Amino acid sequence: MQFKLGLLFCFLASASAWSTTFRLFTRNNRNSYQVIDRNNPSSLTSSNFNPSRDTKFITHGWRQSGSSPFVIDMKNAFLDYSDYNVIAVDWEGGASNVVYFPAASNVYTVGSEVNQFVRFLNSQVGYSYGRVHLIGFSLGAQVSGEAGRLNNAIARITGLDPASPDFEGKGNNQKLDASDAQFVDVIHTDGGAFIGGRGYGTWDPNGHVDFYPNGGKSQPGCGSAKRDVDIDGDKGCDHGRAPEYFTESIKTSCKFNACPCPHGSTCTCSSGYNRMGFHATKSPSGTFYLTTNSASPFCQS
């Protein structure tokens, strides 16, 4: 018992021995990031950051890092699409705890650091909050929500299956919601009760626009054996579909058309579409349904 308690103490104590880093990628350095440190303004002025371009922040989730495959894939898709400033928010030390809940509690610290970094860009080079788009997966979506709660002048937050445990049912000041940015869009792929390893993502609507592909609870091509508590890499199949859908939406001309529909329902429509993913818009707002293929390419229309 003492050994187990000692291990638990080590897991909990390790949460404070880490830092958040901001890794910049542009078309001029798409394969090797530049670290920008808000305590060192010269790291910004000597970097390839361009204040005249939009900035995409990508924030990972539990047991992931700024080098996780979905981050790299999404970064590459953005840079193929346009010459953005793409910043991978790396908080691996705070997210790597094998116990989920200490990692979840670090969301508020990381969110505050993202907010401070965005304000640093504004103070140093007059960077407009209207050019900021925060994209977060799982706990990274909750990080983005906290950053937006502290500065809701941010243009857009995209929540990719926002983490449910310790957040679902909480007040808006403790989770991602529509007040956190000028536009908040959310993709739900693994919603439902967090029981028996199911439902890692939130079920309730969190944004101005909420998409529930295939009903929002389970995704085609993801059998029950693929629903794994270790969501690092591709193991959390239903949960991990959200960043895959979003990345594909950047790269494809297929529109990911979604019908207005009460969440939990199946709907068809001939108008009133919104587009799930990168090309989503604030209007029409509400909840939307669509179906996808079981493997890439996922988009059907």
C-alpha positions in Angstrom: 0.0 0.0 0.0 2.8 2.4 0.9 4.4 1.7 -2.5 1.2 2.4 -4.4 0.7 5.6 -2.5 4.3 6.6 -3.2 3.7 6.0 -6.9 0.5 8.1 -6.9 2.4 10.9 -5.1 5.1 10.8 -7.7 2.4 11.0 -10.5 0.7 14.0 -8.8 3.9 15.8 -7.9 5.3 15.5 -11.4 2.5 17.7 -12.7 4.3 20.9 -11.5 7.6 20.0 -13.1 6.8 21.0 -16.6 6.4 24.0 -18.9 4.4 24.9 -22.0 6.2 25.7 -25.2 5.0 27.4 -28.3 6.4 25.9 -31.5 6.1 28.0 -34.7 5.9 26.5 -38.2 5.6 28.4 -41.4 6.2 27.6 -45.0 9.7 28.8 -44.5 10.3 26.3 -41.7 7.6 23.7 -42.1 9.7 20.8 -40.9 11.6 22.4 -38.1 9.9 24.5 -35.5 11.0 27.7 -33.9 10.3 28.1 -30.2 8.8 31.5 -29.2 9.2 32.5 -25.6 7.0 35.3 -24.4 9.7 36.1 -21.7 12.2 36.6 -24.6 10.7 39.1 -27.1 13.7 38.6 -29.5 12.6 35.0 -30.0 9.5 36.5 -31.7 11.2 39.2 -33.7 13.9 36.8 -35.0 11.4 34.1 -35.9 9.4 33.6 -39.1 6.2 34.8 -37.4 4.4 37.1 -39.8 1.9 39.5 -38.2 0.0 40.0 -41.5 -1.0 36.3 -41.5 -3.6 34.3 -39.6 -2.3 32.1 -36.8 -3.5 28.6 -36.1 -2.8 27.2 -32.6 -3.0 23.4 -32.3 -3.3 22.0 -28.8 -3.0 18.3 -28.0 -4.7 16.3 -25.4 -4.0 13.7 -22.6 -0.8 11.6 -23.1 0.1 13.4 -26.3 2.6 16.1 -27.2 3.3 18.9 -29.7 4.8 16.2 -31.9 1.9 13.8 -31.9 0.9 12.5 -35.4 -2.4 14.4 -35.5 -0.6 17.7 -34.7 1.9 17.2 -37.5 -0.7 16.1 -40.0 -2.9 19.1 -39.2 0.1 21.5 -39.4 1.0 20.2 -42.8 -2.5 20.5 -44.1 -2.7 24.1 -42.9 0.6 25.0 -44.6 -0.4 23.2 -47.8 -3.6 25.3 -47.8 -2.0 28.7 -47.0 1.0 30.3 -45.5 -0.3 30.6 -42.0 1.6 31.0 -38.8 1.0 27.5 -37.2 1.8 27.1 -33.5 1.8 23.8 -31.8 1.2 24.2 -28.1 3.3 21.6 -26.4 2.3 20.8 -22.8 3.5 17.2 -22.8 4.8 17.4 -19.2 1.4 18.4 -17.9 -0.5 16.0 -20.1 1.6 12.8 -19.7 0.5 11.8 -16.3 -0.9 8.3 -16.5 -3.6 9.4 -14.0 -6.1 11.3 -16.1 -7.5 13.8 -13.5 -4.2 15.5 -12.5 -3.6 16.1 -16.2 -7.1 17.5 -16.6 -6.5 19.9 -13.7 -3.6 21.3 -15.7 -5.9 22.6 -18.4 -6.5 25.9 -16.5 -2.7 26.6 -16.2 -2.1 25.8 -19.9 -5.1 27.9 -21.0 -3.8 30.8 -19.0 -0.5 30.5 -20.7 -2.1 30.4 -24.1 -4.0 33.5 -23.3 -0.8 35.2 -22.1 1.0 34.2 -25.3 -1.7 35.6 -27.5 -1.6 38.9 -25.5 2.2 38.9 -25.9 1.8 38.8 -29.7 -0.6 41.7 -29.4 1.6 43.8 -27.2 4.8 43.1 -29.2 3.7 43.4 -32.8 0.1 44.7 -32.5 -1.2 41.3 -33.5 -5.0 41.3 -33.9 -7.0 38.8 -31.8 -9.2 38.6 -34.9 -6.5 36.6 -36.6 -6.3 33.9 -33.9 -7.8 30.5 -34.3 -7.4 28.0 -31.5 -7.9 24.3 -32.4 -7.8 21.8 -29.5 -8.3 18.1 -29.3 -9.8 16.5 -26.1 -8.1 18.2 -23.2 -6.6 20.6 -25.7 -10.2 21.8 -26.5 -10.7 22.6 -22.8 -7.3 24.4 -22.8 -8.6 26.5 -25.7 -11.8 27.2 -23.9 -9.9 28.5 -20.8 -7.8 30.7 -23.0 -10.9 32.1 -24.6 -12.6 32.6 -21.3 -9.7 34.9 -20.4 -9.9 36.7 -23.7 -13.0 36.1 -25.8 -11.9 38.6 -28.4 -10.2 35.7 -30.0 -11.8 35.1 -33.4 -12.4 31.3 -33.4 -12.1 28.2 -31.3 -12.6 24.7 -32.8 -13.1 22.0 -30.2 -12.3 18.5 -31.5 -14.3 16.1 -29.3 -13.7 18.2 -26.1 -12.7 16.0 -23.1 -15.7 14.9 -21.1 -14.4 13.5 -17.7 -14.2 16.3 -15.2 -15.8 18.8 -17.6 -19.2 17.6 -18.8 -21.9 19.2 -16.7 -19.6 21.9 -15.3 -20.4 25.6 -15.5 -19.3 27.6 -18.5 -16.3 29.1 -16.6 -14.9 25.6 -16.3 -15.3 24.2 -19.8 -15.4 25.2 -23.4 -18.6 27.1 -24.4 -19.9 29.5 -27.0 -18.9 32.6 -25.0 -15.2 31.8 -25.2 -14.6 33.2 -28.7 -16.4 35.2 -31.4 -17.1 31.8 -33.1 -16.9 28.4 -31.4 -17.4 25.2 -33.5 -17.3 21.7 -32.1 -17.0 18.2 -33.5 -18.4 15.5 -31.3 -17.3 11.9 -32.1 -17.2 10.0 -28.8 -19.9 11.5 -26.7 -22.1 9.8 -24.1 -21.7 8.6 -20.5 -18.1 7.9 -19.5 -18.7 4.3 -18.5 -16.6 1.3 -19.2 -14.1 3.2 -21.4 -16.8 4.9 -23.5 -17.6 8.5 -24.0 -14.3 10.4 -23.8 -15.8 13.4 -25.5 -18.6 15.7 -24.4 -22.1 15.0 -25.5 -23.9 18.3 -24.8 -23.5 21.2 -27.3 -20.6 23.5 -26.5 -20.5 26.0 -29.3 -22.4 28.2 -31.7 -22.2 25.3 -34.1 -22.0 21.6 -32.9 -21.5 18.7 -35.3 -22.5 15.2 -34.5 -21.1 13.0 -37.3 -22.7 9.6 -37.4 -24.7 10.6 -34.3 -21.7 11.7 -32.3 -21.2 8.6 -30.1 -19.4 6.0 -32.3 -17.8 6.3 -35.7 -17.9 3.8 -38.6 -14.7 1.7 -38.7 -14.2 1.9 -35.0 -15.0 -1.4 -33.3 -15.4 -1.7 -29.5 -11.9 -3.2 -29.3 -10.4 0.1 -30.6 -11.9 2.2 -27.7 -8.9 2.3 -25.5 -8.2 4.4 -22.4 -4.7 5.1 -23.8 -5.7 7.7 -26.4 -2.2 8.5 -27.5 -1.7 8.1 -31.2 -4.6 6.4 -33.0 -5.7 4.0 -30.2 -8.8 6.0 -29.2 -10.5 5.5 -32.5 -13.9 7.2 -32.0 -12.3 10.0 -30.0 -9.5 10.4 -32.4 -11.8 10.7 -35.5 -12.5 14.4 -34.6 -9.0 15.6 -35.5 -8.9 13.3 -38.5 -12.2 14.7 -39.9 -11.0 18.3 -39.3 -7.6 17.7 -41.0 -9.3 16.1 -44.0 -11.7 19.1 -44.2 -8.7 21.4 -44.8 -7.3 19.3 -47.6 -10.4 18.2 -49.5 -12.8 20.0 -51.8 -15.5 17.7 -50.5 -17.7 19.9 -48.3 -18.6 17.7 -45.2 -22.2 19.0 -45.6 -24.2 18.6 -42.3 -27.9 18.9 -41.8 -29.5 20.8 -39.0 -30.6 18.2 -36.5 -31.3 17.7 -32.7 -28.2 16.0 -31.3 -28.9 12.3 -30.8 -31.1 12.2 -33.8 -30.7 11.2 -37.5 -31.7 13.8 -40.1 -31.8 14.4 -43.8 -32.2 17.8 -45.5 -32.0 19.6 -48.8 -31.0 23.0 -47.5 -29.7 24.7 -44.3 -26.4 22.9 -44.4 -23.3 23.9 -42.5 -19.9 22.5 -43.3 -18.2 20.4 -40.6 -14.5 21.2 -40.0 -12.3 24.0 -41.3 -14.9 25.6 -43.4 -17.6 25.8 -40.8 -19.4 29.1 -40.4 -21.2 30.7 -37.5 -24.5 30.9 -39.4 -26.5 28.8 -39.6 -26.0 27.9 -35.9 -27.2 25.0 -33.9 -26.6 21.3 -34.0 -25.9 19.3 -37.2 -25.8 15.7 -38.3 -23.9 14.0 -41.2 -22.6 10.6 -42.1 -19.0 9.7 -43.0 -17.2 6.8 -44.6 -15.5 4.2 -42.3 -12.0 5.1 -43.6 -10.3 8.0 -45.3 -11.5 9.7 -47.3 -14.2 10.2 -44.8 -16.3 12.9 -46.5 -19.3 11.9 -48.5 -20.7 15.2 -49.7 
